[in-house]
Amino acid sequence: MKSENIKIALVGNPNAGKSTLFNALTGLRQKTGNFPGVTVEKKSGTFSLKGTQGEKSREVTLVDLPGTYSIYPKSKDETVVMDILANPKHPDFPAAIIVVADASNLMRNLLLFTEINDLGIPAVLALNMLDVASSMNLTVNAVQLAMQLNVPVVRINARTGEGMANLQDAVRQVIDQTDKHPLPCFYETTHAERGLIEEVKHEHGLDNDYLALQYVCQHDNFSFVPVAQRVKLDGLIEKHQFDENAFLANETIQRYKKIKPIVEKAVKAEGISEQPYWTRKLDAILLHPFWGYVTFLLVLMVVFQAIFAWASYPMDMIDAGTAATIEWVKGVLPEGILNDLITDGILAGIGGIIIFIPQIAILFGLVSILEESGYMARVMVIMDKLMRKFGLNGRSVVPLISGVACAVPAIMTTRSISSRYERLLTIMVTPLMSCSARLPIFAILIALVVPDEKVLGFFNLQGLVLLGLYLLGLVGALLSAWLLSLFLERKEPGYFMLEMPSYKLPRWGHVGFTMLESVKSFVFQAGKVIMAISIILWVLASYGPGDKMENAEAQVTEQMKAQPQEEIDAAVASVRLENSYAGSFGRFIEPAIKPLGYDWKMGIALLASFAAREVFVGTMATIYSISGDSEDVLTVKERLLQEKNPDTGGPMYTPAVCYSLLVFYVFAMMCMSTIAVVYRETHGWKWPMIQLAYLTVLAYVSALAVYQLMS
């Protein structure tokens, strides 16, 4: 065995503490990618395995395999486990396996361990959550368990790091073992299966009976088995009249018959074994048909208030810092194309990336706290019934609610959804939740057409309209999910299975690590695409065909030479934009947006706001030659009120136009950051383009209907 390329796989049930152990062993020395040949996310990291008696430490690569209750997969992610463990030629095939088991539910966790054992791969059993077992009056004897299982059994606490040294000793023991004799199998093959097993072993060069049975049962899931060999296996199944369902039922029954006496000897119960006292008391409230929803709404209020309140300060600092940096660079570098590219293109693009960092970090930190405490599992349970009516499940709740702050981190949180079908469905509709970037647009357009007055003497009418826009986005998301579920093919059964963890105090180091990883993932993955599009948009707005921009600038300068320089500069900026490639595009798309009540100027704003929706206000200010602070809502409002429709001579921003724009921005996916993160999460351009197309059509048709009905 090559010591420099030792690979250890980490396997365990969901909520057994596998990811926490992975973080405890690898620390910051980990990376995220994809398993070869599939789009399932792969987490791997390294740690030093200390030597004995003066031996050098060895670098070990730890691969965190998807959580599963059994080696028989129930979702696409779970197929990765056996696709690796059944194929010694796979680059991630391990020299040994660490099976993480929840000591408070050992009977169920040992089912997976016995399956791994029968595959013949050296294993170590890591007993985690012993504190939870103790709170349930359960005592687990690790020595007794090791004697019965014939493998090293180590007591650990992944949250505190207790037992890590002993675990490393056990890992070193199994990978250095020279006399690796096969362990007794927990599943005993029947006489009827022997003929089939021998033929499969001969055909594929196998020496393990249980692995041969996995070829029989799971060959359609094995990416390394050619189609021709799959056909042969189907022929063998028919020849030997192998009944897979009967085999699986018999295997499970046989395993639990052997596991039960092992657990009875190793686990002692003192008194009544039940969930901890506070877990039972809190669940009585948090899972209540009424109070559960009330508590959830209160938690949401606290979470989003924290996101908006806490993120605003660092975001303002980042915004001001970016502006100051751009201003400083403009002053240091000589004027010219290079100056404009660096300041208005690259630095502005970087600012558009890093300004999201506070929201992403805070949101993921709070979600991590809710998950670590065990509360998020309760939310998923109470919301599952409602979500299923629209093709989603309980895990879709978190991304949809997070989308009110920002769709970028919200889509990233869909990783907790195990079903690829339901995860994709959630990703496809999350952008319909009105994010904070829409607020500047909503604020100015509502101020134009909705009077600032009270309803019933208490409610502000403008506030009610704003609430209505958010509710419209929610309704749109749920209905879109239902419609998309009719067309998206479900390749796996839809079910919601979740183990209810006990309540725990958050592990703050893990929370901080989650925040760091989410920020790194966004900046270094989605940020690349954002930067590229920012530069493209800068080029389109800064240059024009031929010498149109220069001629227009000279003409405006001549006409306004008697005016103050500030007004001349604003007018020049406006006319240069009008004659740029972006302006030409605005003129080009004007016939398409005319039925919505929009002119070419709004067309430019629609194009510019593709970088980020909030750019709409600044773009309109530039187009209308507003001097001073272009982000001042009152100034923009006054100028928009004065804008005339050249065809009618009346106001350009009528109620029909404003409501049409409002509805358009509720549904439109005008955000390159969201497209970039969808590209990353779906590992390709197919779904981002489909999403962009259907949301654009939905926005256009809805805005058209509103304008035509109100005109």
LOVEXVO-821474 format. One record per residue (C-alpha): residue number from 0; residue in one letter; y, z, x. Coordinates in pm, whole numbers, plus 32768, in hexadecimal, padded with zeros to 4 digits. Last residue first. Layout:
<rs>
   keza   doba     py     pz     px
    NUM      a      Y      Z      X
...
</rs>
This chain:
<rs>
   keza   doba     py     pz     px
    710      s   93E6   7839   6AA2
    709      m   9316   7976   6A72
    708      l   91CB   78CD   6A1D
    707      q   91F4   77BF   6B27
    706      y   924F   78BA   6C34
    705      v   9134   79AC   6BE2
    704      a   902C   7899   6BC9
    703      l   9099   77FE   6D13
    702      a   9093   7952   6DC1
    701      s   8F2F   798E   6D42
    700      v   8EBA   7830   6DA7
    699      y   8F56   784C   6F01
    698      a   8EDB   79AC   6F49
    697      l   8D78   7960   6ED7
    696      v   8D75   781B   6F9E
    695      t   8DF5   78D0   70D3
    694      l   8CF8   79E9   70A0
    693      y   8BDC   78EE   7081
    692      a   8C42   7828   71B6
    691      l   8C8F   794E   729B
    690      q   8B43   79F3   7242
    689      i   8A81   78B1   727E
    688      m   8B35   7889   73CC
    687      p   8AF5   79F2   7430
    686      w   8987   79C9   73C3
    685      k   8935   7899   7498
    684      w   8A02   78EE   75CE
    683      g   88FA   79BF   7681
    682      h   8879   7B18   76D8
    681      t   88A9   7BAF   757C
    680      e   8963   7CE2   7602
    679      r   8A23   7C1F   770B
    678      y   8A8F   7B05   7627
    677      v   8AEB   7C06   751C
    676      v   8BBF   7CB6   7627
    675      a   8C78   7B76   767E
    674      i   8CB1   7B15   7513
    673      t   8D3E   7C6E   74CD
    672      s   8E2A   7C59   75F6
    671      m   8E90   7AFB   7588
    670      c   8F20   7B87   7447
    669      m   8F87   7ABE   7317
    668      m   8E45   7AEE   7253
    667      a   8EEA   7AA4   7106
    666      f   8E99   7B7B   6FD3
    665      v   8FB6   7C75   6FB3
    664      y   909C   7B8A   7075
    663      f   907D   7A78   6F6E
    662      v   90AA   7B70   6E52
    661      l   91F3   7BE6   6EE7
    660      l   9265   7A83   6F31
    659      s   9226   7A17   6DC8
    658      y   92D5   7B52   6D4F
    657      c   9403   7AF3   6E21
    656      v   9407   7986   6DB6
    655      a   93E7   79D5   6C41
    654      p   94E8   7AEF   6C56
    653      t   95DE   79F7   6CF1
    652      y   9619   79E4   6E65
    651      m   96C8   7895   6E84
    650      p   97EA   78F5   6DA3
    649      g   987C   77D0   6CDC
    648      g   98F8   767E   6D55
    647      t   97C6   75E2   6CB7
    646      d   9741   74FE   6DC9
    645      p   97ED   759E   6EF5
    644      n   9770   76FA   6E8B
    643      k   9879   77EC   6F03
    642      e   9859   7911   6FF5
    641      q   9950   7A27   6FA6
    640      l   9846   7B1F   6F37
    639      l   9784   7AD2   7074
    638      r   98B2   7B2F   7144
    637      e   98E7   7C7B   7093
    636      k   9778   7CD4   70AE
    635      v   976B   7C7F   721F
    634      t   9890   7D62   7260
    633      l   97F8   7E79   7191
    632      v   96A7   7E59   7240
    631      d   9734   7E79   739E
    630      e   9635   7DC9   7478
    629      s   9728   7CBE   74F0
    628      d   9810   7DC4   7580
    627      g   9955   7D10   75C8
    626      s   998C   7BA9   7556
    625      i   98CE   7AFE   7441
    624      s   98A2   798A   747F
    623      y   97D0   7948   7348
    622      i   96A8   78D1   7415
    621      t   96BD   79FE   74FC
    620      a   96BD   7AF5   73DC
    619      m   959C   7A3F   7334
    618      t   94D5   7A5C   7477
    617      g   9525   7BCE   749D
    616      v   94B1   7C1A   733A
    615      f   9373   7B4B   7352
    614      v   930C   7BE3   74A2
    613      e   9277   7D06   73DB
    612      r   914F   7C29   7383
    611      a   90DD   7C08   74EA
    610      a   9098   7ACE   75B6
    609      f   9067   7A0E   746F
    608      s   91C0   7A8A   7416
    607      a   9253   796B   74E0
    606      l   91AA   7862   7409
    605      l   920E   7905   72C1
    604      a   936F   7936   7347
    603      i   937E   77C5   73A4
    602      g   930D   7767   7245
    601      m   9412   7850   71B2
    600      k   9514   777B   7262
    599      w   946B   763D   71E8
    598      d   9499   76A2   707B
    597      y   93C0   7779   6F99
    596      g   93A3   776F   6E1B
    595      l   9226   7776   6E1A
    594      p   921C   7604   6DBC
    593      k   92F2   75C2   6EF4
    592      i   91E9   7656   6FDA
    591      a   9125   7514   700F
    590      p   925A   7432   701A
    589      e   92F8   7521   7118
    588      i   91D0   750C   7207
    587      f   9271   7402   72E3
    586      r   93CC   7499   72D7
    585      g   9341   75E5   734D
    584      f   9275   752E   7456
    583      s   93B3   748D   74D2
    582      g   944D   75E6   74E2
    581      a   9325   7665   75AE
    580      y   933E   7536   7691
    579      s   94AA   7590   76BE
    578      n   95CB   74F5   75FB
    577      e   95F7   7613   7503
    576      l   95C1   7715   7615
    575      r   96D5   7677   76E6
    574      v   97B8   7676   75B5
    573      s   9784   77E9   7573
    572      a   97AA   7857   76DC
    571      v   98E7   7787   76FA
    570      a   9974   7828   75BE
    569      a   9932   7984   7646
    568      d   99CC   792F   7796
    567      i   9B01   789B   76EF
    566      e   9B29   79D1   7615
    565      e   9B23   7AB4   7747
    564      q   9C0F   79CD   7804
    563      p   9D1C   79FB   76FC
    562      q   9D7E   78B4   7649
    561      a   9E70   77AC   76CC
    560      k   9D59   76EC   7778
    559      m   9C96   76DE   7631
    558      q   9C7B   7564   75FE
    557      e   9C4E   751A   7770
    556      t   9B44   7625   779F
    555      v   9A8E   75A9   7669
    554      q   9A87   7443   76EB
    553      a   9A18   74A8   7846
    552      e   98FC   757B   77B9
    551      a   9888   745F   76D7
    550      n   9887   736C   77FD
    549      e   97C6   7462   78D6
    548      m   96C3   74A9   77C9
    547      k   968D   733B   7773
    546      d   965E   72D4   78DD
    545      g   94FE   724F   78B7
    544      p   941B   731F   77D5
    543      g   9460   7493   77D9
    542      y   9432   75C0   78B7
    541      s   9463   7736   7893
    540      a   93BE   7778   7741
    539      l   9280   76B5   7789
    538      v   9269   773F   78EC
    537      w   9294   78A4   7872
    536      l   9187   786C   7769
    535      i   9095   77F3   7875
    534      i   90E6   791D   7954
    533      s   90A5   7A0F   7836
    532      i   8F5F   795A   77E1
    531      a   8ED9   798E   7942
    530      m   8F44   7AF9   7951
    529      i   8EA4   7B49   7801
    528      v   8D5D   7AA7   7870
    527      k   8D49   7B77   79AD
    526      g   8DB5   7CB2   78F5
    525      a   8C89   7CA0   7808
    524      q   8BA1   7CEA   792D
    523      f   8C51   7DB1   7A3D
    522      v   8D4F   7E6A   7968
    521      f   8C70   7EA1   7839
    520      s   8B38   7F18   78EF
    519      k   8C02   7FF1   79DB
    518      v   8CB1   809B   78B6
    517      s   8B69   80D9   77FE
    516      e   8AC6   815E   793D
    515      l   8BE1   8251   7983
    514      m   8BE6   82D9   781F
    513      t   8A6B   8307   7824
    512      f   8A84   83BA   7975
    511      g   8B88   84A7   78E8
    510      v   8AAB   84F9   77C0
    509      h   8980   852A   78A7
    508      g   8A47   861C   797F
    507      w   8AB7   86CF   7846
    506      r   8957   8715   77C7
    505      p   89AA   874A   7659
    504      l   893C   8893   75BB
    503      k   8800   8861   74F4
    502      y   8795   8839   738A
    501      s   8625   87EA   7350
    500      p   85BC   8681   7349
    499      m   855F   85CD   7207
    498      e   8473   84B6   7268
    497      l   84E5   836C   71DE
    496      m   842D   8252   7138
    495      f   84F4   8150   7079
    494      y   842A   8022   7015
    493      g   8450   7EAC   700C
    492      p   831D   7DF3   707E
    491      e   8349   7CF9   719A
    490      k   83A4   7B8C   71A9
    489      r   84B4   7BA1   70A0
    488      e   8548   7A47   7084
    487      l   86BE   7A47   704C
    486      f   871D   7987   6F11
    485      l   8709   7A89   6DF8
    484      s   8770   7BA1   6EE3
    483      l   88B2   7AE0   6F23
    482      l   8914   7B06   6DB5
    481      w   88D4   7C7F   6DB0
    480      a   8987   7CB5   6EFA
    479      s   8AAC   7BE7   6E7B
    478      l   8ABB   7CC3   6D44
    477      l   8AC1   7E01   6E17
    476      a   8BC6   7D7E   6F0C
    475      g   8CA7   7CED   6DFD
    474      v   8CA0   7E36   6D3E
    473      l   8D09   7EEC   6E7B
    472      g   8E1C   7DEE   6ECA
    471      l   8EA2   7E04   6D68
    470      l   8EA3   7F80   6D85
    469      y   8F80   7F64   6EB9
    468      l   906A   7E73   6E06
    467      g   907A   7F59   6CD7
    466      l   90DF   807D   6DB3
    465      l   9204   7FAD   6E34
    464      v   9265   7F57   6CCE
    463      l   9257   80C8   6C74
    462      g   9333   811F   6D9F
    461      q   9436   801D   6D34
    460      l   9438   80B5   6BD8
    459      n   946F   8218   6C58
    458      f   93AD   830D   6B81
    457      f   945D   8438   6AE6
    456      g   9542   83EB   69C1
    455      l   942E   8339   6906
    454      v   9469   821A   69F8
    453      k   9588   8246   6AEB
    452      e   9664   8137   6B7C
    451      d   9690   806B   6CBA
    450      p   9678   7F14   6C1B
    449      v   9558   7E33   6C88
    448      v   95B6   7CD3   6CFD
    447      l   9648   7CE5   6E5B
    446      a   95D7   7E46   6EB4
    445      i   946E   7DE1   6E66
    444      l   948F   7CC1   6F5D
    443      i   951F   7D9F   7071
    442      a   9425   7EBB   7050
    441      f   92EF   7DE4   701D
    440      i   9338   7D1D   7157
    439      p   937D   7E52   722A
    438      l   9244   7EFB   7196
    437      r   914F   7DE2   71E1
    436      a   910F   7E60   7342
    435      s   90A0   7FAF   72AE
    434      c   8F64   7F10   7224
    433      s   8F1E   7E98   70C2
    432      m   8DA4   7E91   7095
    431      l   8D48   7D22   7079
    430      p   8CFA   7D1F   71EE
    429      t   8BBE   7DF1   71A2
    428      v   8B1B   7CDE   70D2
    427      m   8A57   7C12   71D4
    426      i   8A0E   7D3D   72B3
    425      t   896B   7DF6   7190
    424      l   8890   7CCA   713A
    423      l   882C   7CA8   72A7
    422      r   87C9   7E18   72B4
    421      e   870B   7DF6   716D
    420      y   8640   7CD1   71F3
    419      r   8615   7D66   734F
    418      s   8581   7EA2   72B5
    417      s   85BA   7FC7   73A2
    416      i   8723   800B   733E
    415      s   87B5   80EF   744D
    414      r   8840   7FBE   7504
    413      t   892B   7F8E   73DC
    412      t   8A20   8074   7499
    411      m   8A9F   7F4A   7563
    410      i   8B12   7EA3   7422
    409      a   8BED   7FD2   73D7
    408      p   8C75   7FD7   753C
    407      v   8D08   7E7A   7507
    406      a   8D51   7E8F   7391
    405      c   8E67   7F8D   73C6
    404      a   8ED9   80BE   7301
    403      v   8E64   8058   71A6
    402      g   8D35   7FB8   724E
    401      s   8CB2   8115   729F
    400      i   8C5A   813E   7130
    399      l   8B8B   8003   712E
    398      p   8AEA   8051   727D
    397      v   8A7F   81B2   7211
    396      v   89F9   8155   70BA
    395      s   890C   8045   7132
    394      r   880B   814C   719C
    393      g   87C3   819B   702F
    392      n   8745   803D   6FE6
    391      l   87D0   7EE5   6F98
    390      g   8767   7DDB   6E9C
    389      f   8876   7E2E   6D9E
    388      k   87AE   7F15   6CBB
    387      r   871D   7FB0   6DF6
    386      m   8870   8041   6E56
    385      l   887F   8128   6D28
    384      k   8723   81BC   6D5F
    383      d   875E   81E4   6ED6
    382      m   88A1   82A8   6EB3
    381      i   8807   8406   6E91
    380      v   8710   83CC   6FAE
    379      m   8806   8326   709A
    378      v   88FA   8446   7074
    377      r   87E7   8543   70C1
    376      a   878B   848D   7204
    375      m   88FA   8494   7267
    374      y   88F8   8611   7256
    373      g   87F9   864F   736A
    372      s   88F3   86EC   745B
    371      e   88B3   85DD   755B
    370      e   88FA   84CE   7459
    369      l   8A40   8567   73DF
    368      i   8AAF   85A6   7546
    367      s   8A50   8441   75A9
    366      v   8B18   83B8   7483
    365      l   8C43   8483   74FA
    364      g   8C24   8404   7660
    363      f   8BE6   82A1   75EC
    362      l   8D23   82A8   751D
    361      i   8DF2   834E   762D
    360      a   8D81   825F   7741
    359      i   8DA2   8123   766F
    358      q   8EF7   8186   75E5
    357      p   8F79   81E5   773D
    356      i   8EEF   80A8   77E4
    355      f   8F81   7FAB   76F0
    354      i   90C7   7F8D   77B7
    353      i   8FF1   7F2A   78E2
    352      i   8F9F   7DD0   785E
    351      g   90EB   7D52   77D7
    350      g   9195   7DDC   790E
    349      i   90A8   7D10   79E4
    348      g   910B   7BD9   7920
    347      a   927E   7C27   794E
    346      l   923A   7C4F   7AC2
    345      i   9181   7B00   7AD4
    344      g   9258   7A22   79F6
    343      d   93C1   7A95   79D1
    342      t   93D6   7B41   7B25
    341      i   92E7   7A84   7C09
    340      l   9312   792F   7B64
    339      d   948C   7952   7B44
    338      n   94B7   79B2   7CB1
    337      l   93D0   7899   7D24
    336      i   948F   779C   7C50
    335      g   95E1   77F4   7CE3
    334      e   96CF   790C   7D36
    333      p   9693   79B9   7E82
    332      l   95B9   7AEF   7E71
    331      v   964E   7C4D   7E86
    330      g   971D   7C51   7D46
    329      k   960E   7BBC   7C6A
    328      v   9515   7CAC   7D09
    327      w   95F2   7DD6   7CAB
    326      e   961E   7D5E   7B44
    325      i   94A8   7D24   7B20
    324      t   945F   7E7C   7BAE
    323      a   955E   7F1F   7AC9
    322      a   94C9   7E6E   799A
    321      t   9367   7ED5   79FF
    320      g   93D7   803D   7A33
    319      a   9489   8043   78E4
    318      d   9353   7FC1   7831
    317      i   926E   80AB   78F2
    316      m   9352   81D2   78A4
    315      d   9366   816F   7736
    314      m   91EA   8153   772D
    313      p   91CB   82A5   77D8
    312      y   92A6   8345   76CA
    311      s   9222   8288   759B
    310      a   90B5   82D5   75E6
    309      w   90D0   8446   7590
    308      a   9176   8423   743B
    307      f   90C4   82E9   73C0
    306      i   8F6B   834F   7437
    305      a   8F99   84BE   73DA
    304      q   900A   8462   727A
    303      f   8EDF   837D   726E
    302      v   8DE8   8490   72C2
    301      v   8E87   85A1   71ED
    300      m   8E98   84C6   70B8
    299      l   8D36   844F   70F5
    298      v   8CB9   85B7   7108
    297      l   8D60   8601   6FBA
    296      l   8CBD   84CF   6F1F
    295      f   8B68   853B   6FA0
    294      t   8B95   869A   6F16
    293      v   8BE0   860C   6DBE
    292      y   8AB5   8523   6DD2
    291      g   89C5   8640   6E29
    290      w   8A69   871E   6D25
    289      f   89F7   8639   6C0D
    288      p   8888   85D5   6C3F
    287      h   885C   86F6   6D39
    286      l   87E5   8687   6E91
    285      l   8909   872B   6F4B
    284      i   8905   8866   6E76
    283      a   8796   88CF   6E6C
    282      d   8775   882B   6FC1
    281      l   8864   892E   7051
    280      k   878F   8A52   6FD9
    279      r   8644   89BB   704C
    278      t   86CA   8963   71A5
    277      w   876A   8ABA   71BF
    276      y   861C   8B69   7189
    275      p   8555   8A94   727F
    274      q   8457   89A4   71E5
    273      e   8309   8A3C   718D
    272      s   81D9   8ADC   722D
    271      i   8186   8C24   717E
    270      g   810C   8D3E   725D
    269      e   80B6   8D07   73C8
    268      a   8027   8BAB   73EE
    267      k   7F5A   8B59   7524
    266      v   7F49   89FF   75B8
    265      a   7E50   89A0   76CA
    264      k   7D06   89E7   7619
    263      e   7D6B   8966   74C2
    262      v   7E14   883B   7566
    261      i   7CD3   87D1   7614
    260      p   7C08   8811   74D7
    259      k   7CED   8722   7413
    258      i   7D09   860C   7516
    257      k   7B9A   85A8   7501
    256      k   7B95   857F   7386
    255      y   7CF2   84E5   739D
    254      r   7C6C   83D3   7480
    253      q   7B42   8382   73A2
    252      i   7C1B   8364   726A
    251      t   7D0F   827F   731E
    250      e   7BFA   81A3   73AA
    249      n   7B47   8184   725B
    248      a   7C86   8117   71AA
    247      l   7CDC   801E   72BC
    246      f   7B7B   7F8E   72BF
    245      a   7B6E   7F6A   7144
    244      n   7CBA   7EB1   7149
    243      e   7C49   7DCF   7267
    242      d   7B01   7D62   71C6
    241      f   7A3D   7CA4   72D3
    240      q   794C   7BA5   7244
    239      h   78B5   7B69   73A0
    238      k   78E9   79F0   7390
    237      e   7A32   7A10   72D1
    236      i   7AC6   7AF9   73D6
    235      l   7A3D   7A1B   74EA
    234      g   7AE6   78EA   7452
    233      d   7C32   79A2   7436
    232      l   7C0B   79FB   75A6
    231      k   7BD5   788C   75F7
    230      v   7D12   782D   7538
    229      r   7DD2   7936   75F8
    228      q   7D49   78A5   773A
    227      a   7DD5   774D   76E1
    226      v   7F25   77E4   7684
    225      p   7F4D   7883   77DA
    224      v   7F3E   7A01   77FC
    223      f   8068   7A84   78C4
    222      s   814B   7AB4   7794
    221      f   8053   7BA6   76F8
    220      n   80AE   7BDA   7589
    219      d   7FAB   7AE0   7504
    218      h   7EA8   7B82   75E9
    217      q   7ED4   7CD3   753C
    216      c   7D88   7D29   7496
    215      v   7C8B   7C70   7570
    214      y   7D4D   7C98   76B3
    213      q   7D74   7E07   7656
    212      l   7BF7   7E1F   7633
    211      a   7BD6   7D9C   7797
    210      l   7CC8   7EAB   7809
    209      y   7BE2   7FAC   7769
    208      d   7AB4   7F28   7823
    207      n   7B59   7F22   797B
    206      d   7AD9   7E3B   7A8E
    205      l   7B8F   7CFC   7A2D
    204      g   7B64   7B9D   7AB9
    203      h   7BEC   7AEC   7986
    202      e   7AB5   7A35   7905
    201      h   79BE   7B35   798D
    200      k   7A77   7C5C   78F7
    199      v   7A9F   7BA5   77AC
    198      e   7929   7B53   77A1
    197      e   78CA   7CB8   77F5
    196      i   79B1   7D4B   76EC
    195      l   792A   7C65   75DA
    194      g   77C2   7CC2   7626
    193      r   7811   7E34   7637
    192      e   78CF   7E4A   74EE
    191      a   779B   7E6A   740C
    190      h   7711   7F82   74E5
    189      t   784D   804C   74AD
    188      t   7953   8098   75B4
    187      e   79A4   8200   75FE
    186      y   7B15   824D   75F0
    185      f   7B88   837B   76B7
    184      c   7B1C   82D7   77F9
    183      p   7A9C   83A9   791B
    182      l   7B74   8378   7A52
    181      p   7B31   825D   7B44
    180      h   7B05   82C2   7CB2
    179      k   7C38   82A1   7D8B
    178      d   7BBB   832A   7ED7
    177      t   7CF9   82E5   7F9E
    176      q   7DFC   83B0   7EDF
    175      d   7F52   8365   7F6E
    174      i   7FE1   82E4   7E25
    173      v   7F51   8408   7D5E
    172      q   7FC2   851D   7E49
    171      r   811D   848D   7E82
    170      v   8156   848F   7D0B
    169      a   80DE   85F7   7CF5
    168      d   81C5   8665   7E0D
    167      q   82E7   85B0   7D63
    166      l   829E   866B   7C20
    165      n   8293   87B7   7CD9
    164      a   83EB   8771   7D6F
    163      m   8478   870B   7C19
    162      g   83F8   884B   7B71
    161      e   8546   88BD   7AE2
    160      g   864E   87AA   7AD9
    159      t   8714   8852   79C0
    158      r   86F0   8747   78B2
    157      a   85A4   86BE   7932
    156      n   84FD   8813   7918
    155      i   83AE   87EE   79C2
    154      r   8249   8878   79BD
    153      v   8164   8794   7A84
    152      v   8005   871E   7A2C
    151      p   7F3D   866F   7B3E
    150      v   7E13   85B3   7AAA
    149      n   7CAD   8617   7A4F
    148      l   7D09   8634   78DC
    147      q   7C4A   877A   78A0
    146      m   7CAA   8822   79E7
    145      a   7E12   87A9   79CE
    144      l   7E35   883A   786F
    143      q   7DAF   898C   78DD
    142      v   7EA8   898E   79FC
    141      a   7FC9   8928   7918
    140      n   7F8C   8A47   7823
    139      v   807F   8A04   7704
    138      t   810A   8B2B   763C
    137      l   8188   8AEC   74DA
    136      n   8262   8BDD   7414
    135      m   8343   8AC2   7393
    134      s   845B   8B31   747E
    133      s   835A   8B19   7597
    132      a   830C   89B0   753D
    131      v   847E   895D   7549
    130      d   8498   8A00   76A1
    129      l   8366   893B   7711
    128      m   8426   87FE   76C8
    127      n   8374   8736   77D8
    126      l   820E   8734   7855
    125      a   81F4   8620   795A
    124      l   8096   8587   7965
    123      v   8055   84C8   7AA7
    122      a   7F99   8380   7AA2
    121      p   7EC3   8299   7B78
    120      i   7E84   8151   7ABA
    119      g   7D23   8133   7A28
    118      l   7D85   809F   78D6
    117      d   7CC9   81C3   7837
    116      n   7DCD   82BA   78B8
    115      i   7EEA   81F5   7819
    114      e   7E39   820A   76C7
    113      t   7DF9   837E   76FB
    112      f   7F69   83B7   774B
    111      l   7FDF   8301   7613
    110      l   7F08   83DF   7534
    109      l   7F72   850F   75FE
    108      n   80CC   8500   7564
    107      r   8047   8532   7402
    106      m   7F83   866C   7452
    105      l   808C   86F3   7540
    104      n   81A0   871F   7442
    103      s   8270   883C   74D9
    102      a   8206   87D3   7637
    101      d   82B6   8683   760F
    100      a   8200   85A6   7709
     99      v   8284   84CC   7824
     98      v   8178   83ED   78BD
     97      i   81CB   83A7   7A29
     96      i   810B   8271   7A8E
     95      a   8082   8205   7BE0
     94      a   8081   80D8   7CC7
     93      p   8149   8025   7BBE
     92      f   8151   7EB8   7B50
     91      d   82C3   7E5A   7B58
     90      p   8299   7D0A   7C09
     89      h   817A   7CB3   7B1A
     88      k   8040   7C4C   7BD9
     87      p   7F80   7D83   7B68
     86      n   7FAB   7D0F   79FB
     85      a   7F34   7DFC   78E9
     84      l   803A   7F06   793A
     83      i   815A   7E0E   7938
     82      d   8120   7D50   77F2
     81      m   809C   7E9C   7770
     80      v   81EF   7F44   777F
     79      v   82BE   7E0C   7736
     78      t   8226   7DEF   75DB
     77      e   82EB   7F2A   757E
     76      d   8436   7E6F   7581
     75      k   83B8   7D6D   7489
     74      s   8358   7E79   738D
     73      k   8222   7F34   7312
     72      p   8161   7F15   7457
     71      y   7FFB   7F95   748D
     70      i   8021   8060   75CE
     69      s   8076   8187   74EE
     68      y   819E   825F   7489
     67      t   8296   818A   754C
     66      g   83D2   81B5   7618
     65      p   8433   8081   76E2
     64      l   83CF   808C   7853
     63      d   84AE   813D   7950
     62      v   8453   80AC   7AA4
     61      l   846B   819C   7BCD
     60      t   8481   80FB   7D25
     59      v   8411   81E6   7E3B
     58      e   84AC   8201   7F94
     57      r   83CD   82C3   807D
     56      s   8422   83FB   813F
     55      k   839A   840A   82A1
     54      e   826A   84DA   82F2
     53      g   82A2   8624   83AB
     52      q   8190   86E6   82FF
     51      t   81CD   8658   81A4
     50      g   82AD   853B   8135
     49      k   83CA   8547   803D
     48      l   83D6   843A   7F31
     47      s   853A   83BB   7F33
     46      f   85BB   8335   7DE8
     45      t   8601   81DC   7D61
     44      g   866D   8149   7C17
     43      s   85FD   805C   7B08
     42      k   8673   8016   79A8
     41      k   8600   7ED4   7902
     40      e   8699   7E40   77C9
     39      v   85AF   7D66   76FD
     38      t   8612   7BF7   770F
     37      v   84BF   7B84   778E
     36      g   8436   7AB3   78AE
     35      p   8469   7BB7   79BE
     34      f   84DE   7D0A   7932
     33      n   8657   7D01   790D
     32      g   8767   7DB7   79CF
     31      t   87F7   7F13   79FB
     30      k   881B   7FCC   7B43
     29      q   87D6   8124   7BCC
     28      r   883D   81FF   7CEE
     27      l   8933   82D6   7C2C
     26      g   8837   83F0   7BFC
     25      t   86D8   8363   7C2F
     24      l   85FA   848F   7BE0
     23      a   86D6   8542   7AE1
     22      n   8741   83FB   7A3D
     21      f   85D6   8390   7A09
     20      l   857F   84ED   798C
     19      t   8693   84D3   7886
     18      s   8618   8378   7827
     17      k   84B5   83FB   77F1
     16      g   851B   8531   772D
     15      a   8408   851E   7625
     14      n   84FC   848C   7528
     13      p   8439   8343   7513
     12      n   82D6   836B   7598
     11      g   8297   8341   770B
     10      v   8274   825F   7839
      9      l   8324   825F   798B
      8      a   8293   8161   7A7C
      7      i   8284   819E   7BF3
      6      k   82B2   8088   7CF0
      5      i   8278   80AC   7E66
      4      n   830F   7F8A   7F2A
      3      e   8369   8023   8079
      2      s   8220   80DF   808C
      1      k   8156   7FA5   8086
      0      m   8000   8000   8000
</rs>
